[in-house]
Amino acid sequence: MARRLEGLDELGFDTEAYVKRLRMLRQIVSGENQQDFAARLGVDAKRWNNYEQGYPVPRHVAMMIMKQFDGMSIEWLWFGKIGNLSTFYLEQIRAIEALERQQNKVRQHILQKAPAKPLPPRATATKTKGRARKRS
């Protein structure tokens, strides 16, 4: 069984960024659907899900990615290096990153505008007089 990519941070490998890049590739190719992406790649959906959870992509799957998605770079997937990416993938990645930056700005703006004091507690239901009705 494959092991998660743990302990590589000390060597300079950013596991969180690696997982993010795998998700970006899937998003570029198949939108949000892991099953569609895995089927298109030719691997089991559970296996692809494991990769997106931090398990390493084996060499044969990396080769399948490069063959199936012309212009994709394994150097980018594993290490974030963009030198071998096609223009198509580079533009898609930059668009996703720009969208994420914009969404983060909006979140920060919303958090800054949030009320400083806590909201009042919800009103509780009042008790009714008399016997409770029997529910069926």
N, C-alpha and C positions, 0 to 999 in steps of 0.2 A: 504494500500500500504506500502511496506517495505521502510525503510529509509536507506540512505547511512550510512556507518560506520563513521560518523563524530563525533568529540568530544571525541573519545576514546583515542586519542593520549596522552591526559593529564593523562590517567590511565595506560599508558605504552603499549597500543596496537598500533602496527605499521600497519596502513591500507595499505600503499603502499606495504609492504612486504607480507601482506595477499593476496592482488590482484596478486602479482607476483607468489605466491605459487599456486594459483588457475590456473594461466596460465601455470605454469610448469606441473601441474597434467594433464591438457588437452594436452600439448605437448607430455608428456610421453605416454599417452593413445591413442591419435588420431592425433598426429602431429599438424598442424596449424589450423585444421578445427573445428570451434566451433559447427557447425551443426552436424557433425558426432559424436562429443563427447557428445553433449546434447542428441542426439537420443540414443546413447549407454547407457547413464545414465538413460534415460527415462524422461527427462524434456524438456520443450520447449526451443528452441535455443535462443529466446529473453530473457528468464529468465536467462539462463546461461550467456548470454552477460551482463545482469545487475549485476550478481555476480562478473564478471570480471571488472566491472566498480566501484565496491566498495560497492554494496548492500550486506547485510549479507546472508550467506547460512543458511537457516532454518534447524532446527534439523532433520526434516524428510528427507531433501535432504542430509544432512551429513550422516545419517544412510544409505541412498541409496548408497552413495559413498563408505562407508565402506563395505557394502554387495557386491556391484558390482565389486569393485577393491580390492580383497583380499590382505591384507598387507599394505593398505593405512591407514594412521593415521590422524584422525581429529585433534589431538593435533598438528600435523605438519601443517596441513592446516591453522588452526586458529592462532597458536602461534609459529610455527617454531620449535617445539620440535621433535627431531628425534628418541627418545627412543622406540617408538612403530612401527616404519616403518619396513617393510620387507627389506631384503638385496637387492632385486630387485629394489625397489623404491629408497632406499638410494643410490645405485650405479648410477641410472639414474639421480637423483637430483645432485649428485656430478659431473657427467659428464656435465650436462647442466651448472652448475655453473662454472666449469673449462673452458668451451667453452666461456661463457660470459666474464670471466676474460681475456681470450686471445683476444677476440674481442675488449675489452676496451683498452688493451695494444696497439693493432694495431691502433685503433682510435687516441690514444694519440701520437703515433709515427708519424702518418700522420699529425696531427695538429702541432707537433713540426717542421716538415719539410716544412710546408706550407710557402709560401713567406710572408715576413713581410710587404711588400708594396702592396697596392691594385692593382688588375689587371687593365689594361687600359680599358676604355669604349669601347663598341662594336662600330664598324664602322656603321654609319647610311647610309641608301640607298641614292644614289645621285638622284637628280631630273632629269627627262628626259626632253629634249627640245621638244618643239612642243606640240601638243594637246595630251591629255591623251587618250589612247585607250578605247573604250567602251567595257565593259565586259558584257557578256550575260550569 
